[in-house]
Amino acid sequence: MATLDDIAVGAAINILSAFVFFIIFAILRIQPFNDRVYFPKWYLKGLRCNPLPAGGAFVSKFVNLDFRSYIKFLNWMPAALKMPELELIDHAGLDSVVYLRIYLVGLKIFVPIAFLAFAIMVPVNWTNDTLENSNKKLNYSNVDKLSISNIPLGSRRFWTHIVMAYAFTFWTCYVLKREYENVAKMRLHFLASEQRRPDQFTVLVQNVPPDPDESVSQLVEHFFLVNHPDQYLTNQVVYDANKLSHLVNEKKKTQNWLDFYQLRYSRNQSKRSIVKTGFLGLWGKKVDAIDHYTSEIERLSEEISFEREKISKNPKSIMAAAFVSFKTRWGAAVCAQTQQSRNPTVWLTEWAPEPRDVYWDNLAIPYVSLSIRRLIIAVAFFFLTFFFMIPIALVQSLANLEDIEKAVPFLKPIIELNFIKSVIQGFLPGIALKIFLIFLPSILMHMSKFEGFNSISALERRSATRYYIFQFVNVFLGSIITGTAFQQLNNFIHQSANEIPKTIGVSIPMKATFFITYIMVDGWAGVAGEIVRLKPLIIYHLKNTFLVKTEKDREEAMDPGSLGFNTGEPQIQLYFLLGLVYAVVTPILLPFIIIFFSLAYIVYRHQIINVYNQEYESAAAFWPDVHGRIVTALVVSQLLLMGLLSTKAAAQSTPLLITLPVLTIWFHRFCKGRYEPAFVRYPLQEAMMKDTLERAREPNLNMKNFLQNAYMHPVFRGGDDSESDIDPSDMIEEPTIVPTKRQSRRNTPLPSKHSGSL
């Protein structure tokens, strides 16, 4: 059982680790040769060049010789807070700014809650002697004396916790409502003021019904000319180009190896490099590296040309989907938000992702297989979540070494050393759990890709949802249940069954010490380590040394990265869950969460300003998920408090506490109905207003040229394979009105056999 001294040791280790990370970052960021690692966003925007003049001393091009800059090693913190929010939206986009507001919501919720908890509940808990008088039947520490576990059964002091639960609930709901309202306004203002983008005029049409008489492009054109005659503009069918994309990527990798060996040879022409042609270059025939990779590129170029021609001529390469563009935003909004056919399973429309947000590989998946794929992943996710309880149990054993010393008595002399014991219990459980969770985001992202979502933002939101569920079941519930079983095993064996629920009720608050160590490792040292960017730093210098020959190569070697919504947001939600659950139960946890939100806000604001380059812009479409998860955490905290008090002979509190989740769910439904439509629909009034202003400002705008190639697959664009002799425009079928009977469908009393109607 970790004590205050153990927590202090863990806090000292993590604070020292964070401080070391900040010092390392302060030194590395001001070195000229690291400038593209720590300020890549400014290079991508063309607003930053080499930090020192080319005519300076040779050493000064690599090392900063201004020793005064080393003294102010924390000056990046106030600099990160100076940029106003509106300027930050222009600089980084609304997604990044709203993501930062999640941290601010945490501070707005927990700072007042912590003040009330320490002013009222901590004295109420501390001034009891329930645990001291338990005759050592329970394992506890001085941390637990600050919790609700120290209140005697049936005490009137529980009314304090009930009143505080109401106060915390009302305050949290107030903050969430205000924030939902503000973010909705920010989204609508952003959509009204942003520049013209292809996705504002385009919808994605899926499950186009087959027609033996017409191609997919002709069928789509005729359908929308009939049903949207005044608004339809053009369409771009979707091709199954996954194999071609794989070949193009393979050629890029091969070109990198060729550049590497050519650069090495140019530096030392007395020796040519040799490679083996076997698996991973470990065995096989030895050949000249430059000749080998040159021939590989020639082979891949021929395969790419053949595959391009095959796609352009094979009708089976065209999927039953298309990007349909309209003349106005109003026309696109009407199409995206209405049912197109009597049969609700065909001609399915939704807003098209912006071009850089499209996940092209999944557009080639037949729509009818999506339901089966999602069922398979749901089953797989269930088993993944269930079997991960095993390593969670092992991690929990590290936090309760006293209870398993009998199983490994040879470790007892080492464990009993005060410093070793403090390090193991105050630091090791958190870092062990962090290591177990490293590979989880990649697994969940691959599962989301298998499900068939057609945009990167949708993939990240689905992965984030699963990551949150996984953390809730394994990290939160798993740690409490498993930890309680280990911790109170001896008591469970030697007491009657009637006493077990009471033991569990007392033991749940005691797991706060484990979560405190996890917050310090992941939330303090982990966030501080993010700013060092060790992996991008190493990769950039390896590429810069072995591959870079031109300024364009150097720019491609930069890896600005992005926020990573699929991993970052669920982690934040875990802290919301811990804070809301333990606010009434064990308030000592709240300062650790507040430090996390403060530190993370500063660090990620700096990264968003100087480093991250977002892959897409969804205009904060993820906020309903954020709001819903915080509300879920609030309801869970209320239910757990209800269950806990029921073991404390405070059953009279149940009618009062059961009102809280009812009110919270009603609050969530109110917010969902009032604010969520702004995130899933585009108001026709806003669309018409923006169209009218645009026509007044640009009366001669050629919208067709603007949208013609916007949703062409990247492998068909000229820059992706310069050696290809196929013009990308050949992949687009120019929309022409083909004389067919389908032009008269508006006057046809009966549906055509292949129209997709019921």
Helices and strands as residue ranges (DSSP letters): H 4-29, G 32-34, H 35-38, H 40-44, G 59-61, H 68-71, H 76-82, H 85-92, H 94-116, I 117-121, H 122-126, G 144-146, G 148-150, H 158-193, G 198-200, E 202-206, H 216-227, E 232-239, H 242-267, E 274-276, G 279-281, E 286-288, H 289-313, G 315-317, E 318-326, H 329-336, E 348-351, G 355-357, H 360-363, G 367-369, H 370-387, H 389-398, G 401-404, G 409-411, H 412-415, H 418-426, H 428-436, H 440-451, H 456-470, I 471-478, H 479-487, H 489-494, G 497-499, H 500-507, G 508-511, H 512-518, I 519-525, H 526-530, H 534-546, H 551-557, H 565-585, G 587-589, H 590-610, H 623-646, G 651-653, H 654-657, H 659-675, H 677-680, H 684-697, H 703-707, G 714-716, G 718-720, G 728-731, G 741-747
